[in-house]
């Protein structure tokens, strides 16, 4: 097995939410919507206000698409939900301040560790942007569950029955290029050694259309991963960030090249470290599915251009 270092590819998934559908709000409202907001409000670092509204951004034959048309279409498609996400974020921040809700760095570390243990990615966010998004999620959860009472016994019982969940194994954020045979894998490996992008090559060559469309991303892989070929698990175990490996023969007869874009150490979280997280998860399970940040809008004077719904 040969290994090499190549450029870093950005990961592309997002945090797992284990309970009520309402809590997908972070991913939908605070992640995707804010990304869209940035896309349609900015172009090459310039604001919409400063960009020429008649500036051409695309063309089809002699027909052109102007910057003004592009922004208008983007606003029509995602503007309402993007604005809702921004308002909800501000409302949650105001509520956290009003109720004295704080989020510690240790809580953020735990949430990210549990995300990795679940074998998921973190969207395109890493580092400080990821920590900010997780913090926003924790604020949302704490505000929504602030009046829910969970007995200590229930928290302890949950930990005892699910202690293995908090024994987080080393995990490796992995991208793969799946190829039909050894010969094709050797060719692809040669291209990587000559400087080709792993993500671009995965999109172009991978036989797995799903991961290929994501630049090869399959999320975090560890010894507890399910639905991942054991040969891939074995290959990435012990690898370092930005390292590649392969060719690797897979059970279905295909061959893989793998890349690790992030390596996280394992850790056993003791009860005292996770009791607040467990209490919050149990509280979330008791929330009505209809509970959303919008219930706090009136209390904190939130208004928007769409009026009352």
C-alpha positions, 0 to 999 in steps of 0.5 A: 500500500502506497501513501502520499500527501496531497492538498486538503479537501474541505469536508461537506456534511453536517451535524447529526440531530438525534431526536425531534425534526424541529432540531434540524433547524440548525442545518437548514436555517443556520447552516444552509440558509446562511450559506445561500445568504452569503452567496446571493448577497456577495459576488467575488467579495462585493456586496449586491449594493456595490455590484452593478445591477446590469452586470452580466453573470452568465450567457446562453448564446446571445441571451445574457443573465444579469446580476440583478436577475440572478439576485432576484431569482435567488431571493425568490427561491431561498430568500424567505427561509434565509431571512427566517433563519437569520431572524431565528438566530438573532431571537435565540441569541436574545433569548439566551442572553435574557435567560442567562444561557451559556455554552462552554467550550467543553460542551462544544467539544462533546457535541463535535465528538458525538458527531464524529462518533456517529460517522457524520461530517460537518458540512463545509465547516471546520475549525472556528466556523464549525464551533460557532455553528455547534454553539448556535445549535446548543443555544437553540436546544437550551432555549427550547428545553429550558422549562422541561424537567428531567429527573436525575434518575432518568439521566443516570439510567440513560447513561448506564444503558448507553455508556458505550455511546460515550466511548468515542473511538478514534475517527477519520474523516474519509474520502474515497475514489471507487474504481472498477479494477486495479489498473484504473486505480493505479492510473488514478493514483498516478494522477494524484501523485502528479498533483491532481485534486482528490476531490476533483478526481473523485467527481470525475472517476469514482464509480460510486456516484453518491460519494463521487458527487461529494468529492469522495466524502463518506464522513467519519470512519472508525472501528464501529462504523457500519455499512463501510467496507472493512478494508476501508476501515482498516486502511484509514485506521492510524492514518494522518490528516491529508494522507492518502492510501491505496489501491485497496481491494474491496469486498464487491470486487472494486478498488478504492483510493482513500484520503483522510482529511481529519483525524480525531483522537478517541475519548471516553466521556464520564458521566459527569461530563455528559450528564447535561447533554443527556438531560438536554437530549431527554428534554428534547424528546418531550418537546412537541414537534410544533415547537420552533424558535418562532414561538419566541418572536413576539416575546423578543420583538422580532418582525420581518418584511413578510409580516405575520404568517 
